[in-house]
Amino acid sequence: MLPPPADDAAREKLRIGREYPLHREADVLASDGRVVLLRPMTPDDAQRLVDFHGGLSARTRFLRYFGPYPVITPRDLHRFVVVDHKYREALIMLLGDEIIAVGRYEHLPEGDGLSAEVAFVVADSHQGRGLGPILLEHLAAAAGESGLHRFVADVLAENQAMLTVFQQAGYTVERRFEEGVIRLEFAIDPNDVQVTVRNRRESAAEARNVGNMLRPRSVAVIGASADPNKVGNVVLTNLLRAGFTGPVFPVHAERTSVAGVRAYPSVRDIPDDVDLAVAAVPADAIDAVLDDCLEKGVRAIVIVSSGFSEAGNAGRQRERALVRAARAHGMRVVGPAALGVANTDPEVSLNATLAPRMPPAGRIGFFCQSGALGIAILDQAATRGLGLSTFVSAGNRADLSGNDLLQYWDTDDSTDLVLLYLETLGNARKFTRIARRVSRRKPIIAVKSGRGAAPPSVASGAAVDDTIVRTLFEQVGVIQVGSISELFDTAALIGYQPLPQGPRVAVVSNSTALGVLAVVSCRRAGLDAYDPIDVGAAADGHTLAVTVAEQLRRHDVDSVIAVFVPPVTVRVSEFASELLGATSGSDKPVLTTFLAAEGIPDVLARGIDESGGVAGFGSIPSYPDPDRAVAALARAWRYVAWRATPEPRPVRPDGIDRAAARELIDAYLESEPSGGELSDVDTAKLLRCYGLELPAFKRVDNADDAVAAAEEIGYPVVVKALDVGWRHRPDLGGVRLDLTAADGVRQAYNDLTAEIGSPWVQVQVRVPKGIGCSVRASDDPAFGPLVSFGLSGVIPALFNDRSYAVVPISREEAVGLVDAPRAAPLLNGDSTREGVDKAALADVVERIATLVSDFPEVPSIVCDPILSSPDGAFITDARAWVRPEDTNTEGPRRLW
């Protein structure tokens, strides 16, 4: 990296020609959940900055500048707005065209030249919204990109608000007091505490943001219509029928009332505040509607209209422009092509959707991308008696996403279970981080459809298939199901029965055949089922209930499945009431195949709780056949087992030199700005920075040099082709092994080069023989940074027999990754050979995962083969790629 410029003249030269850092632009959420645009300062912002400064109170100016400073001088103004975006950066926050906060850092050349002075100021009317910490996060990220490592800030002792910002940021701050001024110094490199603080603030802000939308005080329906065949009529009718507790404002250009409710020609004409707008107008009219909403200060808009990104490139551009404009004015967008949003809380009673039928109130939160499919999903949920707390259909998901809803449901006391229907994962890095946290408290059940499948990732060649999705969902505790039916099957159990605390299942049945089928299904699903208990075809409801109750009282039973076919002449309700009474108060789940019904039939519902309207906990789910009941129970047990495992906490391995790795990567990008594959030598150096040594090697192009290399690095050696196609195919003869003398090396060189048609080969120290393994890291287009493990060779590659994990990973997860492939038992050894050192393999996995977690600039690493034996794990070949820093990473808070 070039040294920082020493004076203003050098900085000005650096500034000339530097590109505006577009990647630093970000939409962020204030602590109150409102959106704010953050971006770097430009000279065009001069008048905005003057206006901002003029609007500050005398007190705020004094605290920021240590004096009155009523007017910005022309010289200072030029210095403030002309920055090099490297050693002098300024970030501004805007609401519309108005600056509401400014933060800046400036390089301090004294000392080691790695420090910068930081300061920021927030408009008086926007103080207390958490803007200062966000500015500090983004300034630290920008300074880090420029090679700076510390911030220095001078703060007046009386400026307690600013001192609190620095104290609560998560950095380790050193303080010095002198003449009423406190000097703060701290390293800006991310640490665990700082990341935790950042994520906690992000979670709170996003939860409030979604809460503002799902708990509006008023709703405007734009495009409201009296015609029952039009979308605007459906939304308005649903809002009124649901009994929304706030005012509903129809917007119609010509009518003074719609459905008996006073209408207004535009949102601007509504006399009261509007929190939520639902737009049901053609796509080409949305721009005008958006202008009205922005002018009115609407907090969120649900766009049910289609004709945007799903309609092609032009629509996609309109959609992006729409979201940019909305966020710039502090407004969120649901959609376009959304079904709508709903909240069944009696204090809200919001149904701003197109769905003709809504499920009852309950404690299940549901997020769905598809608008059209959402109607069918809600209808099925209503048919099965599954109660929802809130529902959001995001359509094209141009803005609001499933990640936002997860943040909300994590803190929502009305939601105990989360259902997701996902077509794409969006910001998958963030999804896995949030889902891992939420799943520890509340189950998440997800359907991941095949739409939007990602292409193969760079260098790894592994497409994002169902195996990878399933593995990664399991890692973060998400219960993945393959269909809507399976989604509701599992929700009916987890949402209405206690979670199983073990795998032991008792099957009670009045049909021998069905009982046996249930037991076989349990054992196939990995559950420990006892032989079925047959009460006989003539058993009455009391006998069935007593038998189920007896099994629930057993200490060696964790769950009971009642497979029951009532006689034709017997009333169903009698059996249901007996069963409900017998299971009341049990802390073990009960499932039935009662009457081949699905979901929570009325006859098996616990009833109405004291709060009113919600099917009580303990209602018994019913399934049309035992297989589906068992599948739901097995998913619930696997989730409980995952939740019982200690929360993984990644710990950095010893012996890592991150600074040396940074220097190597920066030097490469300075010579190759667009990135590319590192040389063998640089790859070895990079891995060495993370405690991974490759056996000594040299690249040669003639027989004499091959012999000299062998004698220098020491016998025995191997000679191998450089081309990847030869290196990784031992069956093609691209490697000559166990060479112990000069004649053998010379002969191997001549034979190999004649076969491969190239004079270039590599001479490498031979390592102990072992089983070939492969560790790869890749920045997957769907999930972000992944690390994977598998055995080397054609057959494992053919069947994609690999295990995957999202980074960062813990030591326990690294060990699990090594044990996960189907071929992993080969590593354990048998009566004829000793098992390999799997701890050494796990160490390689952990170090590679740490490397790519530390450096987004390293999108891919392939270590293959790694020869694993009782003596250790030896990386005999490695390749690494470097690119300019990926800005789509988990850095300072932003809306994606």
BELKA-V671154 format. One record per residue. RES is the residue in one small letter. PHI is phi in degrees with one decimal (* if undefined). Layout:
RES;PHI
RES;PHI
//
This chain:
m;*
l;-68.1
p;-66.7
p;-62.7
p;-66.3
a;-89.4
d;-146.5
d;-64.0
a;-62.8
a;-65.8
r;-64.9
e;-63.7
k;-63.3
l;-65.6
r;-64.9
i;-63.3
g;90.7
r;-71.1
e;-78.2
y;-62.9
p;-77.5
l;-57.2
h;-66.6
r;-85.4
e;-69.0
a;-157.8
d;-90.0
v;-126.5
l;-108.8
a;-72.2
s;-65.3
d;-86.7
g;88.7
r;-87.9
v;-84.0
v;-135.6
l;-89.2
l;-116.9
r;-156.4
p;-67.5
m;-73.1
t;-132.4
p;-57.2
d;-66.8
d;-89.0
a;-56.6
q;-67.6
r;-60.6
l;-66.3
v;-61.2
d;-63.7
f;-61.8
h;-62.1
g;-65.4
g;-86.2
l;-74.0
s;-71.4
a;-60.5
r;-65.0
t;-64.2
r;-63.9
f;-62.9
l;-65.5
r;-79.9
y;-109.1
f;63.1
g;-175.6
p;-62.0
y;41.7
p;-71.5
v;-134.3
i;-76.9
t;-72.6
p;-55.3
r;-65.0
d;-66.3
l;-61.3
h;-61.7
r;-66.5
f;-69.9
v;-96.2
v;-101.5
v;-127.6
d;-93.6
h;62.0
k;-128.9
y;-97.5
r;-139.3
e;-130.3
a;-134.1
l;-116.4
i;-122.1
m;-112.8
l;-127.0
l;-123.0
g;68.6
d;-100.1
e;-101.2
i;-72.3
i;-118.4
a;-162.1
v;-137.0
g;-132.9
r;-151.4
y;-132.1
e;-139.2
h;-61.7
l;-105.6
p;-71.4
e;-69.9
g;69.1
d;-86.5
g;74.0
l;-109.5
s;-112.9
a;-144.2
e;-85.7
v;-123.1
a;-158.9
f;-156.0
v;-144.6
v;-121.0
a;-54.9
d;-54.9
s;-73.1
h;-116.0
q;-71.1
g;87.1
r;-102.1
g;75.3
l;-78.0
g;-59.3
p;-59.7
i;-67.0
l;-58.9
l;-62.0
e;-59.2
h;-72.6
l;-64.6
a;-63.9
a;-64.7
a;-65.5
a;-65.2
g;-60.8
e;-59.1
s;-90.6
g;87.6
l;-85.9
h;-126.4
r;-137.5
f;-114.0
v;-124.3
a;-138.3
d;-101.3
v;-131.3
l;-62.6
a;-59.3
e;-80.4
n;-86.3
q;-64.2
a;-61.9
m;-70.4
l;-61.7
t;-64.7
v;-56.9
f;-70.5
q;-65.1
q;-95.9
a;-78.0
g;97.1
y;-84.2
t;-87.4
v;-104.2
e;-97.1
r;-121.8
r;-134.7
f;-110.6
e;-155.7
e;52.5
g;81.3
v;-118.3
i;-104.5
r;-96.5
l;-109.0
e;-133.4
f;-158.8
a;-74.5
i;-101.7
d;-61.0
p;-58.2
n;-127.7
d;-59.3
v;-66.3
q;-63.7
v;-64.6
t;-63.7
v;-61.7
r;-60.0
n;-66.1
r;-65.0
r;-66.4
e;-59.9
s;-60.8
a;-63.8
a;-65.8
e;-69.2
a;-63.9
r;-65.9
n;-61.4
v;-68.9
g;-60.9
n;-59.0
m;-81.4
l;-84.6
r;-127.9
p;-71.8
r;-89.1
s;-155.4
v;-134.2
a;-110.3
v;-107.0
i;-91.3
g;97.2
a;-58.3
s;-142.3
a;-86.5
d;-80.8
p;-64.2
n;-88.6
k;-104.5
v;-59.6
g;-60.0
n;-72.9
v;-62.1
v;-63.0
l;-61.7
t;-61.5
n;-64.1
l;-62.3
l;-69.4
r;-65.5
a;-70.1
g;77.5
f;-48.1
t;-79.7
g;-107.8
p;-72.2
v;-113.4
f;-115.2
p;-68.0
v;-118.6
h;-142.9
a;-65.1
e;-121.3
r;-86.0
t;-91.9
s;-152.2
v;-136.0
a;54.7
g;78.6
v;-114.4
r;-53.9
a;-110.3
y;-129.9
p;-67.8
s;-154.8
v;-63.3
r;-60.1
d;-83.3
i;-70.5
p;-71.6
d;-99.1
d;-66.7
v;-123.6
d;-86.4
l;-129.6
a;-118.0
v;-114.5
a;-99.4
a;-123.2
v;-127.1
p;-58.2
a;-58.0
d;-73.9
a;-100.5
i;-65.9
d;-57.7
a;-64.9
v;-61.5
l;-62.8
d;-57.6
d;-62.5
c;-66.2
l;-65.3
e;-63.9
k;-78.7
g;82.5
v;-63.4
r;-81.4
a;-150.4
i;-131.8
v;-101.3
i;-105.4
v;-87.8
s;-66.5
s;-106.2
g;102.2
f;-114.2
s;-60.9
e;-72.7
a;-100.0
g;120.7
n;-64.0
a;-61.8
g;-64.7
r;-65.2
q;-65.2
r;-62.6
e;-64.4
r;-64.0
a;-63.5
l;-61.3
v;-66.6
r;-59.6
a;-65.8
a;-64.2
r;-65.5
a;-61.0
h;-107.2
g;80.5
m;-116.8
r;-98.2
v;-123.0
v;-108.1
g;114.1
p;-63.9
a;58.1
a;-90.1
l;-79.5
g;129.5
v;-132.7
a;-147.4
n;-142.0
t;-86.4
d;-54.1
p;-56.5
e;-75.8
v;-120.1
s;51.1
l;-100.8
n;-129.9
a;-98.7
t;-129.5
l;-95.1
a;-73.2
p;-73.1
r;-138.9
m;-109.1
p;-66.2
p;-69.6
a;-66.5
g;-166.5
r;-123.8
i;-113.2
g;-94.9
f;-130.4
f;-116.5
c;-139.4
q;-84.9
s;-75.5
g;-69.7
a;-63.3
l;-69.1
g;-59.2
i;-62.3
a;-64.9
i;-64.1
l;-64.8
d;-64.7
q;-64.4
a;-61.6
a;-66.1
t;-61.9
r;-84.6
g;75.5
l;-86.9
g;-90.3
l;-106.8
s;-87.8
t;-144.8
f;-144.3
v;-137.2
s;-109.2
a;-92.2
g;58.2
n;-71.8
r;53.2
a;-68.4
d;-135.7
l;-61.9
s;-132.5
g;-62.0
n;-60.7
d;-60.8
l;-68.0
l;-60.2
q;-60.7
y;-69.3
w;-65.4
d;-59.6
t;-108.6
d;-84.5
d;-69.0
s;-90.1
t;-121.7
d;-109.9
l;-142.0
v;-116.5
l;-114.8
l;-129.5
y;-114.1
l;-112.9
e;-98.8
t;-137.4
l;-101.6
g;59.3
n;-79.8
a;-67.1
r;-56.8
k;-68.9
f;-58.2
t;-65.9
r;-64.9
i;-69.7
a;-61.8
r;-59.5
r;-72.7
v;-64.7
s;-62.3
r;-67.6
r;-111.6
k;-134.5
p;-63.4
i;-120.0
i;-112.7
a;-133.1
v;-103.7
k;-109.8
s;-76.8
g;-81.7
r;-67.5
g;76.3
a;-59.9
a;-84.9
p;-75.3
p;-57.8
s;-82.3
v;-59.6
a;67.2
s;-76.2
g;73.9
a;-96.6
a;-73.2
v;-77.4
d;-103.4
d;-62.4
t;-63.0
i;-65.2
v;-58.5
r;-62.0
t;-61.8
l;-73.0
f;-62.2
e;-62.5
q;-62.1
v;-100.7
g;86.5
v;-79.5
i;-85.2
q;-89.0
v;-125.3
g;-98.1
s;-157.3
i;-62.7
s;-60.5
e;-65.7
l;-58.7
f;-73.1
d;-57.5
t;-72.9
a;-65.6
a;-63.1
l;-78.2
i;-67.6
g;-79.2
y;-129.5
q;-132.5
p;-61.2
l;-73.6
p;-67.3
q;-99.9
g;-170.3
p;-92.8
r;-85.4
v;-123.9
a;-106.0
v;-111.1
v;-113.3
s;-148.9
n;-106.4
s;-135.4
t;-57.6
a;-63.0
l;-67.7
g;-62.5
v;-64.2
l;-59.5
a;-64.9
v;-64.3
v;-59.9
s;-62.9
c;-60.7
r;-65.7
r;-66.4
a;-86.6
g;90.6
l;-95.1
d;-96.1
a;-99.2
y;-78.6
d;-59.5
p;-65.1
i;-101.2
d;-98.9
v;-86.9
g;93.3
a;-64.8
a;-91.2
a;-64.2
d;-92.2
g;-62.2
h;-65.0
t;-61.0
l;-59.0
a;-64.2
v;-62.6
t;-65.2
v;-61.9
a;-62.3
e;-61.0
q;-67.9
l;-65.6
r;-81.5
r;-70.9
h;-73.8
d;-100.2
v;-123.2
d;-105.5
s;-149.9
v;-129.5
i;-112.2
a;-101.1
v;-99.0
f;-134.7
v;-119.4
p;-68.9
p;-59.5
v;-60.8
t;-85.1
v;-104.1
r;-71.4
v;-64.5
s;-60.2
e;-65.8
f;-66.1
a;-64.8
s;-64.7
e;-62.7
l;-66.6
l;-62.0
g;-65.1
a;-69.5
t;-97.2
s;-59.2
g;83.3
s;-73.1
d;-99.6
k;-120.4
p;-73.4
v;-125.8
l;-124.9
t;-136.2
t;-111.4
f;-58.0
l;58.1
a;57.4
a;-84.2
e;-116.8
g;82.8
i;-117.7
p;-60.4
d;-55.1
v;-69.7
l;-113.1
a;-80.5
r;-64.0
g;119.0
i;-96.8
d;-83.8
e;-68.0
s;-76.3
g;95.5
g;87.4
v;-109.2
a;-58.6
g;-69.4
f;-64.2
g;110.7
s;-58.5
i;-97.9
p;-74.7
s;-123.1
y;-128.9
p;-70.9
d;-153.8
p;-60.9
d;-57.4
r;-70.1
a;-63.7
v;-64.4
a;-60.1
a;-64.2
l;-65.1
a;-63.9
r;-63.1
a;-62.7
w;-66.8
r;-62.1
y;-64.9
v;-61.8
a;-63.9
w;-63.9
r;-66.8
a;-77.5
t;-73.7
p;-59.2
e;-65.0
p;-66.3
r;-127.8
p;-58.1
v;-122.7
r;-66.2
p;-62.8
d;-71.9
g;76.5
i;-101.4
d;-114.6
r;-65.6
a;-63.0
a;-65.4
a;-64.9
r;-61.0
e;-63.8
l;-64.5
i;-65.2
d;-62.4
a;-63.3
y;-65.7
l;-69.5
e;-68.4
s;-88.0
e;-129.9
p;-57.8
s;-85.7
g;86.8
g;157.9
e;-88.8
l;-69.0
s;-69.1
d;-56.4
v;-65.5
d;-67.9
t;-62.0
a;-62.1
k;-64.2
l;-62.3
l;-64.9
r;-62.9
c;-60.6
y;-110.4
g;77.0
l;-116.1
e;-99.9
l;-91.3
p;-56.9
a;-56.1
f;-149.5
k;-143.1
r;-96.6
v;-135.9
d;-130.7
n;-154.7
a;-65.1
d;-62.1
d;-66.1
a;-63.4
v;-64.9
a;-62.2
a;-64.4
a;-62.9
e;-70.5
e;-73.5
i;-86.2
g;100.2
y;-76.6
p;-76.8
v;-131.8
v;-123.9
v;-119.0
k;-139.5
a;-68.4
l;-87.7
d;-63.7
v;-59.9
g;-61.2
w;-87.5
r;-57.3
h;-94.6
r;-128.2
p;-56.6
d;-67.0
l;-91.1
g;78.8
g;-85.9
v;-134.6
r;-113.1
l;-104.4
d;54.2
l;-92.9
t;-116.4
a;-150.3
a;-60.4
d;-60.7
g;-65.7
v;-65.7
r;-61.6
q;-63.8
a;-63.2
y;-60.3
n;-63.2
d;-65.9
l;-69.5
t;-66.3
a;-65.1
e;-76.8
i;-89.8
g;75.2
s;-144.1
p;-80.2
w;-89.2
v;-139.4
q;-119.9
v;-103.8
q;-138.2
v;-60.1
r;-75.4
v;-110.0
p;-56.2
k;-66.0
g;-168.6
i;-85.4
g;-72.1
c;-126.5
s;-140.5
v;-120.1
r;-129.5
a;-126.7
s;-148.2
d;-89.5
d;-70.6
p;-65.0
a;-99.1
f;-110.4
g;82.5
p;-64.2
l;-123.5
v;-124.6
s;-136.4
f;-137.4
g;-165.2
l;-83.7
s;-77.6
g;120.2
v;-69.5
i;-67.2
p;-57.7
a;-66.3
l;-60.6
f;-96.3
n;47.4
d;-83.3
r;-132.4
s;-109.1
y;-130.5
a;-151.7
v;-81.5
v;-89.6
p;-76.4
i;-124.9
s;-89.2
r;-62.6
e;-63.1
e;-68.3
a;-63.4
v;-63.1
g;-62.7
l;-64.5
v;-67.0
d;-85.4
a;-79.7
p;-59.7
r;-63.4
a;-86.7
a;-58.8
p;-56.0
l;-61.3
l;-78.3
n;-81.8
g;80.8
d;-153.0
s;-67.0
t;-101.4
r;-152.0
e;-81.4
g;-69.6
v;-79.7
d;-82.2
k;-69.8
a;-63.0
a;-67.1
l;-63.6
a;-62.2
d;-64.6
v;-60.9
v;-57.1
e;-64.6
r;-71.8
i;-64.7
a;-62.4
t;-65.2
l;-61.4
v;-73.1
s;-71.1
d;-71.2
f;-127.6
p;-59.7
e;-70.5
v;-106.4
p;-79.3
s;-156.7
i;-137.3
v;-126.3
c;-109.2
d;-161.1
p;-89.4
i;-107.9
l;-83.2
s;-105.9
s;-148.7
p;-60.9
d;-84.8
g;138.8
a;-122.7
f;-115.5
i;-78.9
t;-92.4
d;-153.1
a;-148.9
r;-134.2
a;-142.0
w;-117.4
v;-129.5
r;-143.2
p;-57.5
e;-54.1
d;-76.4
t;-84.2
n;-89.3
t;-121.6
e;-82.1
g;-107.0
p;-61.4
r;-58.2
r;-163.2
l;-90.6
w;-91.8
//
